[in-house]
Amino acid sequence: MIYLLLFALISFSFYFLIPGIGAFLVRKNWRRFRSQMLESTHWPFFRYGYTSSEKEGYLGNFRFLGTLEAIQGDDTIWIRGAATSVSAQMRGGSVYLLPSYASQRAENERERNAETLPEESPTRIGWEKVYTLNQGAKIFLAGPVYLKKGTVRFMNERQRPLTVVLYEGDERTMLRRAIWGGRQKNEYWNQFTPGSVAAGSFLLLILSYILLRSPFLRSEALIGLVLSLLPAVIFLPPGVLFFFLYRRFWKRARLFRRERDLLRLPLRYFSEDSTVHKDQLESERDCSAPLPEGGRYVASRAEKRELEELIQSERVKIRGSTLVQEEGQHYVVFLPRGEPEKASPGSSYSPSETAEQHGIGGEHVPPPLDPMVERIAIPTEPAGLADACARRAKWNELASAAFLIIDLAVNIPLILFGLSRLIW
């Protein structure tokens, strides 16, 4: 009995506990990355005027969009914006490399996220492992800014880490790509899993071999052998059919979690007590929230006919969901309204669009100077749709776990029977 308990302890520790700790850390790190990206959208862009401020020391949290200008020493990079340059102290920090963005047909009409957004996760590299960066690479910075002797520097701090993202393509898609891809494909398979599984399997195999020398412990040795082969058992027929179902449902769960994050993306400007709900939109017509660069972010209910006009004149995209099979009769449209703060000559970014005015319903809706402000239309109520995606993700995760257990339940008796015929 003591050997069975020992086998169970080894199997649990090396097959589940250690990889599970790694999975928790991986999910925590990616969740932190996504939350840092979302939090940074509430900060203003750093502008040239701050360099002439009489105040020195900590200026606050800011964003900055630019291109890599130079690397100074071992831990400092210089980034050039539209009319000013800033430095960033990178010691102890990390750099995220966004995967290339797939081309999208009908970009101005509809987002087909599962087809056009990259499947790969961003690559996270510790600064100490970064040996070279291409000059002119596009960089997004977000974090605490300090001014000392007229020099502006983004600082990486332990309590307030600096977010550094290298990307290609349009800056207006950067946030969406980061939120969509900012998660592990399978958290269980992390940096701890290969070594832990291999060590556990080898240890169980050695112990089983020792027990096989005693004719009275062959039953225990047989169980130990089966457990040592457990990592390979899931890939053997006939149970491997359930393994493919496990992968399918896990992939669907990941898709729903990503859709949930994208559906909640335009809601980040609205506080908890002013969440955009269908009933609220029906009674008040629209609700709004202030934007960090000036103006307001308005969520309004739009009928199908109104939406077509918005698509033609305002280039509003439709953000769909796997849960919405048919387009509804109404949408929630998120647009910046009012006159946002004009970009100063020293702005750290240059808008991809010109600030042409378009009249809609008697109001002027200029293209946002902030490229991270989305102009999106979502069918039905976005918060409820996001919650539905979260529930669907949970059910698919449970289904994938169930199919993996069925896989083992089918294959383990067959392996047990085959090994017993060899030993006895």
Secondary structure, 3 states (H helix, E strand, C coil): CHHHHHHHHHHHHHHHHHHHHHHHHHHHHHHHHHHHHHHHCCCCECCHHHHHCCCCEEEEEEEEEEEEEEEECCCEEEEECCCCEEEEECCCCEEEECCCCCCCCCCCCEECHHHHCCCCCCEEEEHHHCCCCCCCCEEEEEEEEEEECCEEEEECCCCCCCEEEEECCCHHHHHHHHHHHCCCCCCCCCCCHHHHHHHHHHHHHHHHHHHHCCHHHHHHHHHHHHHHCHHHHCCCCCCHHHHHHHHHHHHHHHHHHHHHHHHHHHHHHCCHHHCCCHHHHHHHCEEEEECCCCCEEEEEEEEHHHHHHHHHHHCCEEECCCCCCCCCCEEEEEEEECCCCCCCCCCCCCCCCCCCCCEECCEECCCCCCCCCCCEEEECCHHHHHHHHHHHHHHHHHHHHHHHHHHHHHHHHHHHHHHHHHHC
